[in-house]
Amino acid sequence: MQPPLFLRSLSPDEQAQLRARLRSGNAFTLRRCQILLASAQGQPVRQIARNLGCAKGTVCHAITAFHREGLACLNPKSSRPHSARPFLTADHSAALEELLHHSPRLAGKKTSLWTLDLLAEVCCDHGWTPRRLTGEAIRQALLRLGISWQRAKHWITSPDPAYARKKKLGTD
């Protein structure tokens, strides 16, 4: 059984800053201040959670964050993963453009029109991504690589040598 978790004793300056930040417009900061002040008064984690209508884990995280970071724990942090890096990099740019210039049928698909989900599937099949991404992730990757998806949908060209002539005859 773990011993009860309480906040260390606060300095007068820390206590004053916590009380001042109770008027914060940020809900995260307000909740952390409420948790820390209640713990400093000797309330157990379960009672704080019940009084504030939050989970016991939230209270424990706030107290341990204060012990680790001090008053800096009152500012919300980014929820983005620390190791976030794009799967499709500039190394894939030329291959993606080349792929989009050809029909999906050449990649073994049953349709002649590219969709973002289909492109995600082909990228995974080629081993360019470790798993199948969503269509939105592919759209953002294309945008980051400078490839416009609206334009890419119309890039497909026929291997027929007379394709350009036939296409011009059809539009006039």
C-alpha positions as CSV (number, residue, x, y, z in Angstrom):
1,M,0.0,0.0,0.0
2,Q,1.3,3.4,-1.0
3,P,1.6,6.1,1.7
4,P,-0.8,9.0,1.3
5,L,0.3,11.7,-1.2
6,F,0.5,15.3,0.2
7,L,2.0,18.5,-1.1
8,R,5.2,19.6,0.6
9,S,4.9,22.7,2.8
10,L,4.6,25.8,0.7
11,S,6.6,28.9,1.1
12,P,4.6,32.2,1.7
13,D,5.6,33.3,-1.8
14,E,4.3,30.1,-3.4
15,Q,1.1,30.2,-1.5
16,A,0.5,33.8,-2.5
17,Q,1.1,33.0,-6.2
18,L,-1.2,30.0,-6.0
19,R,-4.0,32.2,-4.5
20,A,-3.4,34.9,-7.1
21,R,-3.7,32.3,-9.9
22,L,-7.1,31.1,-8.6
23,R,-8.5,34.0,-10.7
24,S,-6.9,32.7,-13.9
25,G,-9.1,32.5,-17.0
26,N,-7.4,29.2,-17.9
27,A,-9.3,26.2,-16.5
28,F,-6.2,24.0,-16.3
29,T,-4.3,26.6,-14.1
30,L,-7.4,27.2,-11.9
31,R,-7.9,23.4,-11.3
32,R,-4.2,22.9,-10.5
33,C,-4.2,25.8,-8.0
34,Q,-7.3,24.4,-6.3
35,I,-5.7,20.9,-6.0
36,L,-2.4,22.2,-4.7
37,L,-4.0,24.6,-2.1
38,A,-6.3,21.8,-0.9
39,S,-3.4,19.4,-0.6
40,A,-1.4,22.0,1.3
41,Q,-4.2,22.3,3.8
42,G,-3.9,18.5,4.5
43,Q,-6.8,17.1,2.5
44,P,-6.3,13.6,1.2
45,V,-6.3,12.9,-2.6
46,R,-9.7,11.1,-2.5
47,Q,-11.4,14.0,-0.8
48,I,-9.8,16.6,-3.1
49,A,-11.0,14.6,-6.1
50,R,-14.5,14.3,-4.7
51,N,-14.8,18.0,-3.8
52,L,-13.5,19.2,-7.2
53,G,-15.3,16.6,-9.3
54,C,-12.2,15.1,-10.9
55,A,-10.4,11.8,-10.9
56,K,-7.9,10.8,-8.2
57,G,-5.3,10.5,-10.9
58,T,-5.7,14.1,-11.8
59,V,-5.0,15.1,-8.2
60,C,-1.9,12.8,-8.0
61,H,-0.6,14.2,-11.3
62,A,-0.9,17.7,-10.1
63,I,0.9,17.1,-6.8
64,T,3.7,15.1,-8.4
65,A,4.1,17.8,-11.2
66,F,4.4,20.4,-8.5
67,H,7.1,18.4,-6.7
68,R,9.0,18.0,-9.9
69,E,8.5,21.4,-11.6
70,G,7.4,23.8,-8.9
71,L,5.0,26.7,-10.0
72,A,5.8,25.9,-13.6
73,C,3.4,23.0,-13.4
74,L,0.5,25.6,-13.5
75,N,1.1,26.3,-17.2
76,P,-0.5,23.8,-19.6
77,K,2.0,21.8,-21.7
78,S,1.7,20.7,-25.3
79,S,-0.1,17.5,-25.8
80,R,1.9,16.7,-28.9
81,P,4.2,13.7,-28.7
82,H,7.9,14.5,-28.1
83,S,8.9,12.3,-31.0
84,A,6.4,13.5,-33.6
85,R,8.1,13.4,-36.9
86,P,6.5,13.1,-40.3
87,F,6.5,9.7,-42.0
88,L,6.6,11.0,-45.5
89,T,9.7,13.2,-45.8
90,A,11.3,15.2,-48.6
91,D,13.0,12.0,-49.7
92,H,9.6,10.6,-50.7
93,S,8.5,13.8,-52.6
94,A,9.8,12.7,-56.1
95,A,8.5,9.2,-55.7
96,L,5.1,10.5,-54.6
97,E,4.9,12.9,-57.6
98,E,5.9,10.1,-60.0
99,L,3.3,7.8,-58.4
100,L,0.5,10.4,-58.7
101,H,1.3,10.9,-62.4
102,H,0.3,7.3,-63.1
103,S,-3.0,5.4,-62.8
104,P,-3.6,3.6,-59.5
105,R,-4.1,0.5,-61.7
106,L,-0.4,0.4,-62.2
107,A,-0.1,-0.1,-58.5
108,G,-2.5,-3.0,-58.7
109,K,-5.7,-1.1,-57.7
110,K,-9.1,-1.6,-59.3
111,T,-9.8,2.1,-59.9
112,S,-8.3,4.7,-62.2
113,L,-8.7,7.7,-59.9
114,W,-6.5,8.5,-56.9
115,T,-8.1,9.1,-53.5
116,L,-6.2,10.1,-50.4
117,D,-7.1,6.8,-48.7
118,L,-6.0,4.9,-51.8
119,L,-2.7,6.8,-51.8
120,A,-2.3,6.0,-48.1
121,E,-2.7,2.4,-48.8
122,V,-0.2,2.4,-51.7
123,C,2.3,4.3,-49.5
124,C,2.0,1.6,-46.9
125,D,2.3,-1.1,-49.5
126,H,5.5,0.5,-50.8
127,G,6.9,0.6,-47.3
128,W,7.1,4.4,-47.2
129,T,5.0,4.5,-44.1
130,P,5.2,2.0,-41.2
131,R,1.4,1.7,-41.1
132,R,-1.5,2.8,-43.1
133,L,-2.1,6.5,-42.5
134,T,-5.4,8.3,-42.8
135,G,-6.3,10.3,-45.9
136,E,-6.0,13.5,-43.9
137,A,-2.5,12.6,-42.8
138,I,-1.6,12.0,-46.5
139,R,-3.2,15.3,-47.5
140,Q,-1.1,17.2,-44.9
141,A,2.1,15.3,-45.9
142,L,1.5,16.3,-49.6
143,L,0.9,19.9,-48.5
144,R,4.1,19.9,-46.4
145,L,6.0,18.5,-49.4
146,G,4.6,21.2,-51.7
147,I,2.3,18.9,-53.7
148,S,-1.2,20.3,-54.1
149,W,-3.8,17.5,-53.8
150,Q,-6.3,19.4,-56.0
151,R,-3.7,19.5,-58.8
152,A,-2.5,16.0,-58.2
153,K,-6.0,14.5,-58.8
154,H,-5.7,15.7,-62.5
155,W,-2.1,14.6,-63.1
156,I,-2.7,11.2,-64.5
157,T,-1.5,10.8,-68.0
158,S,-2.1,7.9,-70.4
159,P,0.8,5.9,-71.8
160,D,-0.9,6.2,-75.2
161,P,1.5,8.2,-77.5
162,A,-1.5,10.0,-79.0
163,Y,-3.0,10.9,-75.6
164,A,-2.2,14.6,-75.8
165,R,-3.7,14.9,-79.3
166,K,-6.8,13.0,-78.4
167,K,-7.3,15.1,-75.2
168,K,-7.1,18.3,-77.2
169,L,-9.6,17.0,-79.7
170,G,-12.0,16.2,-76.9
171,T,-11.9,19.7,-75.3
172,D,-12.4,21.8,-78.5
